[in-house]
Amino acid sequence: MRLAMTQICSWLDRRRLFAASGFLLALEVAIFLFLIAGTHGLIVPLDRPTTTDFASFYAAGSLANAGTPELAYDQTAHFAAEEQATEPGIEYQFFFYPPVFLLLCALLAKLPYLPAFYIFEAATLVPYLFVARTILKEKGWAVFVPLLAFPSVFWTMGLGQNAFMTAALFGSALLLIDRRPIFSGILFGLLCYKPHFGLLIPIALVAAGRWRAFSAAGVAVGALVALSVAIFGWQTWQDFFALFGGSHSTYESGRIDFAGFVSLFGGTRLMGIDPNIAYVVQTILTVTAMAIVAFVWRCNLSLTTRAATLAAATLVAIPVVLIYDLMMAAIAIAWLIRSANENALPHWEKLALLVIFLVPLVSRNLGTDFHVPLAPLAAVGLFGIAVTHACREVAMRSNLAPISLLRAFMRGHRAFPPLQLSNQ
């Protein structure tokens, strides 16, 4: 087995990897165009019209522009706005975003529907590509081929989702955390439109003593909330909290396909496990992720390790993570590859990252047909690789076993040997 890994990794050099990525990208584009034709009834007649998640964004923005932003959280009124933006008979697309996201939705809804869709996806994809290239420390345009070939890129575009923006903000904030902590904090704060993705950020910043970044993030969140209250009124926030309070029933019931979940909660529900047990399993993983992120950031490990751990841990720590949110996995993988450029990865890690890279291509179908939670397993595997990096670095730098350092951390010690790698 080890020999086979060595041979595969030796064969799959940079040139072949880029060539394979180009082939995969061409295949994905062909499939994507085929699916677009299918959803427009150009292959077989459709029983009902189809739409994308972007319809929910546009409808919410239209309601805000009409002077009734609170109706974005009235599902009857919101559904009517979705049908008005697209066509009657579509499937309802839920909107559980806080009013700060209405600020962007309202701007998009000032445009016709399709131009708004294309502009939003393009304007968020481009920053993501450049952030990922910067993380990889790559130059030139060739690196965009494997970045575009990552299957979640097409899930995000096809569903009209905001995962490019999330990945770009998260990745750029990590790039700046050591050099420009205030700007980094502001970027972290801008993620408040998707607040569950900020679950581990305060833990990391507090554990590392990054108070300027922490404060800047708080100010950014406060400013966006205040702006949304000034424009849309406090009633809109009240209606959001009322709707959000019952949103768990939507995710528990399967009204959003469990095959599209990336979290362990979704994976256990996909296998038919009781929701209460699924929550227990998810809680254990969430608490574990919190503790590991706190440990890694408190030890002030290298930027590559801290960033990869935080990005990977975010995917496994929250129960509502869907297939397009695996764009966050691309950020974690980019940091791990950057680490590989500085310290060679073991062959098993290279193969594991390759498999994780390809998982979004097949996870939805395997989940639907066979109830195999492939995406959650890939997210947990990615987190495991990041943790392995952290343990390896701590052990190498301190000459102590990881368990010894964990005991010291739990006792509240900061007497670890300094790990001066923050400029990587």
N, C-alpha and C positions, 0 to 999 in steps of 0.2 A: 504493500500500500504506500509506504513512504517513498519507494522508488518510483512508483507511478506518479505520485504528486510531484516529485522532483522533475520527472521527464515532462509532465504537462506544463509546469511553471517555466521550465527552461525553453520549451517550444513556444509558449505564449509570451514572446517578447513584445517590446513596445510597438514595433512595426506591425506585427500580426494582430496585436490587440486593437490598434487603430483601424486596421483593415476589417477585422471582424465587427467592430463598432459601426463602420460604414455600411457593411452588409445588413446588420441588424436595423440600422436607421432606415435604410431603403425598404426593408421588409415592413417595418412599422408604419412608414408613410403609406405604403400600398394598402395595408390593412385598415389604416385610419381613413383613407379615401373610400375604401369599400364600405366601411361602417357608416360614413357620412351619407353615401348614396343610399344605403339601406334605411337609415333613419328618415330619409326624405321620400321613401316609397319608390325609389328608382329601380329596385331589384325585385321586390315582391310587394303587393298591396299591404298597407298597414291597417290594423284594426282600429287604432286610435293615433292621433298625432303625438309626436315626441317632442321633448324639450331638454334643456340642460339646467344645472343648478344656477347658472347665471340668471335665469329668469326670476329667481327669488330675489337676487340682488337688485335687478332692474325694477322689479315691481315695488320693492321697498323704497327705492329711490324715487319712483314715480309718485308714490303716496306722500313722501316727504315734500316733493316739489309742489304737490297739490295743496299743501298746508295741513295735511292730516298725517304726520309722521307716526302718531300712535297707532294708526291702523295697520302699520307693518307688523304689529304683534296681535292683530285680529286675523286669525287664519282664514276666515270667510272672506273678508275684504282683501286680504293679501292674495288669496287664490284668484279672486276676480281680477285683480290687477295683473297677475301672471297671465291669465287668459287674454286679457286685453293687449298685453305686450306681445304675445305669441299667437295662439289661436285657441278657440274653445275645445274642451275635451282632453287637454293635457293632464298628466299626472301632477299632483301638487308637489311643489318643492318647498321644503321647510325653511324657515328663517328664524334662527335662534341667536343672531348676532346682536351685541349691545348697540345702543344708539351711536356710539362713536363711529361704527362702520357705516351708518346712514350718511355721515358726512361725505364719504366717497361714493356711496350708492347714488346720492342725490346729484352729484356731479355727472356721473355716468348716464343717469336717466335724462339728462338734458339733450343727449344725442339720440338719434334713431337706434333701435335695438341692436341690429347687426353691427353697425360701426362701433357702438359702445362695447359690444362683445369682443370684436377683433382688437380694438385699441387697448382694452383692459388686459387681455392675454399677452399681447405684444409688449406693452409697457411694463409688465411685471416679469415676463420671461427674460428680456434683455438684461436687466440688472442682476437677475439670478445667475445668468451665464457668466457675467463678468466677475461677480463675487466668487463663484465657484472656481473660475480660472485663477483668481488672485490667491485663493486658499491653496490651490495646487502649485502655486509659484510657476505657472506655465506661461509661455509667451507665444504669440502667433494665434492663428485661427484654427489649427488642426484639432486642438483640444475640445473645441465645441462639438465635434462629431460624437465622441463618447458621452459628453454631457447631454446632448440632444437625444442620444440613443437610449438613455435611461427610460424605461417604460412608463414610469409615473409622469414623465413630461406629457405623454399623450393622454393619460388619464386626466391630467389637470386641464389640458386644452379641450379635450372632448367633453368634459363635464362643465367647462366654463368656471372653474374654481379659482381660489385665491392662493393656492399653495406656492406658486412662484414668489409672490410677495412675502409670504411668511418665511420661506427659505432665504430669500435675499436679505430681509431684515435681520434674521437670526444669525446668518453667516457673517454679514458685515459687522454686526455688533461684536461678535467673537473676534473678528480680525482687529478691531480697534480697542479691545478691552484693556490691553497693556499700555498702548501708546496714547490713546485718546479716550480715557475712561468716561468723560462727560458725554462725548458724542456717542460712545458705545451705550451708555445708559439711556440716552434719548431714543436710540434705535430699539433697544429692548422695550422701552415704554410704548413705542408705536405699535407693538404687538398686542396691545390691549384690546384691539378689535377681535382677537381670538384669545381671550384671557386664559384659557386652560393651557395654552402653550407657554405661558409664563410661570407655570407652577413651580418649576425648579430654579428659575432665575434668581429670585431673592435668596434662596438657600445657598446657591453658589457664591453670590456677591457678598453675603454676610459672612459665610465661612472663610472667604478669602480676605475679608476686611476691605473690600472695594467700595468704600462708603461714598465716594464721589459718583461712581457709576450708579450705585443704589439710589442716591438722592436724585440724580438726573432722571432716572427711570420713573421715580415717583412724581417728579415735577411734570414730566411729559404726560404721564397718565392723567394727572390732575388737570392739566391744561386741556387735554382732549375731552375729558368728561365735562369740564366747565363750558367749553365751546359748544358741545352737543346740547347741554342744558339751556344755554343762552339761545341757541337756534331752534331747537325742537321742543323745549319745555321739559319740566320735571315729570309731567304726566307720562311722557314717552318712556322714561326710565321706569316708572312704576308699572306700566304695561309690560315692559320687557321682563322685569323681575317676576311678574305674575305668570307670564308664559314660560319663562325659563324654569320656574319652580316645578312645572309639570313635564318638562322635556324628557326627564328620565324614562317616563313610560313609553315614549316614542322609540328610544334606543333599546329598551328592554324587550319590546314586543316583536321586533323584527320588521316593523314598518319601514325601517332602513335596513336593507339586506345585510345580514351578518357576514356574508361572504366578502363584503367590501370593507370589513373592519380590519384594522391592523393591531389593535390592542388585544391583550390577553382576555379581557372581559368579552370582547366580540368573538374571540376564538373559542372560548368555552361555551358561549351561547350558540355558536355555530354547530357545536357537537351535541347540542341538546341539553346541556347542563343547566340546572335550576339557576335563575338570576341571583338568588341570595348567595349560592356557592360561587358564582362568577364574580360577585362583588368581593367576596372574601379573598379569592385568588388574586384579583386585581389589587386589592388593598395591600396584600403582602408584597407584591412586586413594587407597588408605588413607594411603600415605606423603605424597601431595600434600595430603590433607586435614589431616594432622598438621602439616605445615609451614605451611599457611595459617592454621590455628587459632593456632599459636604466634605467628605474625607479627601477626595481628589483635589478639590479647590483649596481646602485648608492647607494641604501639604504644598501648595504652590508648585505643582508639577509643570511640565512644559506646556506651552500653549496648545500644541497639537493634541496632547493627552487630555487636557482640561476641556478643550472645545469638543473633541470627539465624544468624550464621556457625557457632557451636558446635552449635546444634540441627540445622541443615541438614547440616553436616559429619558429624555422628554417623550420620545416615542412610546416607551413602555410604561411610563408613569401615569398616563391619563387614560381613562376608559374610552373616550370618544376620539378615536383616531381612524381616519378612513383612507382608502387606497391612494388617493391623491396626496395625502399628508406624508406619504413616503418620500416626498421631495426633501423632507428633513433628513431622511436616511442618506440622500445624496450629499448633504452637507457633512454628515458624520463620516461617510466613506471618503470624501475629499480630504478631510483632516487626517484620516488614517493613511491614505496614500501619500500625503505630504510627509507624514512620519516615516513611511517606508522609504522615501527619497533620502531621508537623513539617517535612518537606521533600518537595515534590510528586514523585511517581514519574513517570518517563517512561511514555508510553502503552504501549510494548512490554512493560514490566515488569508493568503492570496486567493486560494481556491474558494474559501468561505465567502470572501467579499465578492468574488465573481458570481457565485450562486445567488447571494443576496441581491446583487445588481439585477439579475434576471428574474427574480421572483415575481415582481409586479406584472410580468408578461403573462403569467399563467395562474396566479393565485386566485383571481376572481372566479375563473371557470372551474378550477379544482374545488374551490370552496362551495360553489353552487351545486356541482354534480356529485361530489364525493364527501362533502362536509370536512374537508381537510383544512385546518387553519394554518396554511402555509405562510401567509403574510405575518401573522403574530409570531410564528416561530422564527421567521427571518429577523423581525425587530428584536426579539430576545437574543438571537444569535449575534446580531450587530452590537448590542449592548454588552454581551459577554466578551466580544473581541476588544471593545474599548476598555472594559475592566481588566482584561488580561494585559493590555498595554500599561495601564496604571500600576498594576501589581509588579510588572516587570521593571518599570522605571523606578518605583519606590525601592524595591529590593536591590536594584543595581546601584542606586545612589546612596543608600543608607547602610548597606551590608546587614540589614536586619530582615527577618522573615516578615512577610506582609501581616501575619497574624499578630506579631509583636507590635507592629506599628498600629494596628487596629486597636489593640488593648490600650496603648498609650493615648490614642485619640479619644477613646471612650472615657479615659480618666481626665481628659481635658488638657493634656500636655501639648505644648507647641515646640517641644525640644527635639524636633526632627532635624537631622543634618540639612543644611540649606540646599535647595534644588534650584540653582540659578539657570533656568531654561526659559524664562518668560519671554525672551526676545525672539524665540523661534517663530 
